[in-house]
Amino acid sequence: MQLADVIEVAQASRSTRRVYIAAICACLLLVLCVSALRSAGIATQHFMHAECDFDTFYLVGQMVWRGRIADAYEVAKLAVWQYRATGQPRVTAWTYPPQFDLLVALLALLPRGVAFGMFIAGTLAAYLAVLRRISGDVFVTVLILMMFPIATVIMSGQNGLLTGALIGLACLGFAGAGGMRAGLPLGLLVIKPHLAVAFALYTLVNRQWGAFAWAALTVAVTSLLATLVLGADVWPAVLLGFREAASNMHDGHYPFERMISVYAAMRSFGVGPALALALHCVAALLALGFVIAASRRMCQRQALGLTCMASLLVSPYAYDYDLPIVGIGLGLLLPDLMRRAGRGERSMLYALVLTSPVVGILQTISTPSGLVHSGVSPVSLAGPLLMVVLVLAWRLLVRQPLLQKPA
């Protein structure tokens, strides 16, 4: 029995699918409840040895209301705020655009545990709803493959489910009428603009001018709103934060084992920053090349699925909590992949997807984590594995189906 047989048995019947979906959702809800209690200070702070990034979200939201948002974009100043709030010497960087500052400011109006529960539960529900609509009959298979990345997002209190839902909505919009339905969620990805580069290219290559216009309008309106609420001084602070983050990346002051880029993989194996960046640029251009080629050779569903995969390979700065986007890509591609791939090939694909987030998390659990590492960083494998997934998916999609659909 191969891995594909073990995973795909969940699709044996409608009742079997319901049992698997209910069991997985129950496990995720358990993780959510324990994580929310931890965020509220009721459960242990060492649950699964995972740091909660939501604590930083909540703190920055409080800084917005105190008129000190510019301090969030300087590592040294943010560290002082974090020490005052928690008594722990945690060092992190804040690199989010001002639009995300507005969201975390709303969360800071609620008690910490309640804010955590509402944010994660809301984004989880949105992501699962979008994923189910996209993946259809293969939803349970995709959910099995994405269970660990989803749990990682929940435990870390991150926004990967939000960005995954936005990309899923953009894909649904492109598959429909386009225009506002695709452009609005794509524009809201301004909270993580590096994840939208591949989709911006897809929009241009496919001449989706309506979607492009709506995305640009969304970015412009939200930027104006952020300026009016936070003040014009926030933009120089953001630029300073970006430069400081780039410097920290160059100096190796990031947990590369949790990152999913080719750059992080090269750095974790001892490659210097200049060569690592050059190799990453080659991989990013290759990934974007797949977006262009898929747009010209494949149907829209397949092109969008490959664009999802490519979106994670563009920026050097991408983490394992961004992996729910892979689920959106799999939901789009898996029906065609199942018709074109044998059991061994599907097993290989599933193994690559399952392995991508696990290696970094296991290393994080067994070693201290944070912004600054001493000594040699643990290895990062997710970036190269994702590139292999992209290439393998392409090769399978360009072949003829093994079993033709009945006429």
Secondary structure, 3 states (H helix, E strand, C coil): CCHHHHHHHHHCCHHHHHHHHHHHHHHHHHHHHHHHHHHCCCCCCCHHHCCCCHHHHHHHHHHHHCCCHHHHHCHHHHHHHHHHHHCCCCCCCCCCCHHHHHHHHHHCCCCHHHHHHHHHHHHHHHHHHHHHHHHHHHHHHHHHHHHHHHHHHHHHCCCHHHHHHHHHHHHHHHHCCCCHHHHHHHHHHHHCHHHCHHHHHHHHHCCCHHHHHHHHHHHHHHHHHHHHHHCCCHHHHHHHHHHHHHHHHHCCCCCHHHECCHHHHHHHCCCCHHHHHHHHHHHHHHHHHHHHHHHHHCCHHHHHHHHHHHHCCCCCCCEHHHCHHHHHHHHHHHHHHHHHCCHHHHHHHHHHHHHHHHHHHHHHHHCCCCCCCCCCCCCCCHHHHHHHHHHHHHHHHCCCCCCCCCC
